């Protein structure tokens, strides 16, 4: 379990879930909590019991189903209402009954918010903090306090903001987390405030939003100024522009500041954790996210590739393996020989000598017509095979294909596709239906080949992207289609470019199937 000298506190399940378009079921929250626990964070804020049925149910199920090994589950809630004793407040009772050993209370620290939002006096707000913290401490709970809008409140009324911190600490709060709730602070200004607050004698934490793009930088500045408790969200989730990215914080603090927050083995889980959480939340992972993004260690420029060929550290700030990520070479019109050689080596091909030059020439020629191989490794591998052997890998030859879209009397639309092809000496005709012409073509192609190649039953399309490319004659345009496929064990991307979106889709589909069969061990017919 993470030591108590420094806290990594995750608030994905509460603050992160306030992101637009992010909706977590109770099962989702349990799954995310398990991933974060495996990573080794110290505290997982589960939600606000009593505020909504979902969070109440989460804490009920967490008692028997979660089984945390590293983290402590934390319940979030507010101080008691004005004019009501903490012992009699129903929201405080829900916190007591949650089963969580740690409670995080949100309290107003900005005088204007106290008077306008809470509609009470500054003195009563302090009493609410004192009463609630001391009550929960007496009930055996460890208490953290989130001082909401602290930095804005400090700038408006320093004395009152500091009195909130002092009151919470004297009542027994272990940590007072200073919240940049509006996300508008800059690192140098924030650090000065934190340094001042630390002198009060309370243990200080930091909770930053990213509205100025400085949430991580502000958190690091707070740590340098004396904060020993940092809060963040997986993948930077959160309301508006999000919260400080928990993974970036852990990477920076451990790899740059030398702080031992998690084990090396847990740190190596970080990329997988980021993507696993993304799968649960159904929010596409940020490809350029530091440390854990797909592009975090991707190299495209030929100059970079030439240097990396000599020493990867010349263009990488850490070893990607430390956080469970990989270096990737992107093949594009910007590529030079070194990029192609390294990418070929990554895929298992020797491109030494003149062969790399030929591949570079081919790549640049194709990309000038609209192709891109950055997200289409499978298409690039098929191109490599063709350049090295002089023969395009084929497991089947297409005679023809066609699609139709039918509007039925009930108003529904259905697409139908027919493919005619030759495979293993047979002429095969197959028809498939789908919710669109590309889906119908995919079904028809795999239906045609499924008897001869049963491995195709495991293949499925996982993503489909279309981009209209500007032509050289103004209104003349070409279409690029990128398809992601999976067989349950590996994923691969293919690309097709044609004047017609269906034709481009067919090209990408055909290459996806060919790649699948190659890696299933089937030698091409030619």
Secondary structure, DSSP 8 states (H G I E B T S, - for coil): ---SSSEEEE-TTTTGGGSTT----HHHHHHHHHHHHHHT-SEEEEE-BTTBHHHHHHHHHHHHHT--SS-EEEEEEE---TTS-GGG-HHHHHHHHT--SEEEEEEE-SHHHIIIII-S-HHHHHHHHHHHHHHHHHTT-EEEEEEETHHHHHHH-HHHHHHHHHHHHHHT-SEEEEEETT----HHHHHHHHHHHHTTSS-EEEEEB-TTS-HHHHHHHHHHHT--EEEEBGGG--STT-B-BHHHHHHIIIIIS----S-HHHHTTHHHHHHHHHHHHT----TT-TTTSTTTTEE-SHHHHHHHHH-GGGG-SS-GGGGT---EE--STT--HHHHHHHHHHHT---TTHHHHHHHHHHHHHHTTT---TT-HHHHHHHHHHHHHSS---S-EEEEEEEEEEE-TTS-EEEEEEEEEEETTEEEEEEEEESSHHHHHHHHHHHHHHTT-GGGGG-EEEEEEEEEEEETTEEEEEEEEEEEEE-SS-EEEEEEEESSHHHHHHHHHHHHHHHHHHHTT-----
